[in-house]
Amino acid sequence: MDLTVKVGRTVLPNPVGVASGTFGYGSEYERLIDLDRVGALFTKAVTIEFRPGNQVPRIVETSSGMLNSIGLANVGVERFIAEKLPFLSTLSCAVFANVAGSSVDEYIEVVERLDPHRLSGYEINLSCPNVKEGCIAFGTSPAQVERLTAAVRARTGAPLVVKLTPNVTDITEIARAAEAGGADAVTCINTVLGMVIDVKTKRTILPGGTGGLSGPGILPIGLAATYRVARAVGIPVFGVGGIMDADGAIQYLLAGASAVQLGTANFADPSTCGRVLDGIVRYMDENGLERVSDFGRFID
Ligand SMILES: Cc1cc2nc3c(=O)[nH]c(=O)nc-3n(C[C@H](O)[C@H](O)[C@H](O)COP(=O)(O)O)c2cc1C
């Protein structure tokens, strides 16, 4: 059975990745799970400067998942290189740095500083709903997405994965723009815009009002987006959103994803990605699938 998945020049040992912002910089999970079983690790967003993130509370639990407004809190690119990369470079899985910025130049600068360190690739986060300075405009405009992707593409030969926001009218247009700009893959989806109000205080729980919904409630949204995007582009799609078990991951692979990422599930139970991988292998065995791409042939 062949579990590998190719993204540009990078080969993932298996199709089960861990999603940006839910797995820190990897070392946080070192003592909890066998990191050798992770197919691809997507780091917390990396920006030029250190970002303390948004005011607390930044997380609210809902009946079907969690709402967050972290605000891209991260150590900044220089500390990422000095303090986080040495550990990440010891891992056998693919490691993608999730890159964010508030202008095209900032994305380019992060990628240029990281490039000599030979990561497996970059995941361009176009879609963070919590950054006010313009990130949201990048992710919602096909022209901007193509421009940003092409600008980063011109600076690096490493695989580029563009992460899409579901908070748009037509996600397939954005996916096509990323492909036209030179992306090697897309990630589908980031969190869904949401809100929670405390009826006692009559205020939103998150200080900024809205946040990004993740977890089980968004699985059907991510799945429909993945299904549509996989038919709109010719590059691999990472399916992400609400996967809590092997069944969820298999649904994404059947919908047309080449690989999956688990996010919120890592908080609920860090061992989920190992169990999801075991479940995928069992399903492939029971259904006579020889390679991960075989999942794609069942649904038109
Ligand atoms: C606490 C938290 C932080 C996140 N931080 C990032 C981030 O820095 N960059 C990014 O592209 N996505 C980020 N995400 C989005 C996840 O990578 C993922 O796309 C989303 O949570 C949907 O997947 P899930 O339902 O499996 O969690 C974050 C999600 C959560 C819950």
The ligand as a Gaussian input file, in Angstrom:
#p B3LYP/6-31G(d) Opt

LIG

0 1
 C       -6.603000      28.034000      17.932000
 C       -6.456000      28.032000      16.443000
 C       -5.398000      28.718000      15.855000
 C       -5.254000      28.723000      14.459000
 N       -4.193000      29.379000      13.901000
 C       -4.012000      29.345000      12.543000
 C       -2.881000      29.968000      11.937000
 O       -2.008000      30.526000      12.613000
 N       -2.769000      29.921000      10.584000
 C       -3.703000      29.272000       9.800000
 O       -3.564000      29.256000       8.563000
 N       -4.779000      28.641000      10.344000
 C       -4.941000      28.667000      11.698000
 N       -6.015000      28.016000      12.261000
 C       -6.981000      27.302000      11.388000
 C       -6.705000      25.784000      11.363000
 O       -5.431000      25.503000      10.821000
 C       -7.797000      25.048000      10.547000
 O       -7.802000      25.529000       9.218000
 C       -9.182000      25.232000      11.137000
 O       -9.141000      25.185000      12.563000
 C      -10.200000      24.207000      10.645000
 O       -9.810000      22.889000      10.990000
 P      -10.372000      22.088000      12.287000
 O      -11.868000      22.181000      12.251000
 O       -9.847000      20.689000      12.117000
 O       -9.801000      22.778000      13.489000
 C       -6.185000      28.015000      13.654000
 C       -7.237000      27.308000      14.267000
 C       -7.381000      27.307000      15.644000
 C       -8.512000      26.531000      16.257000

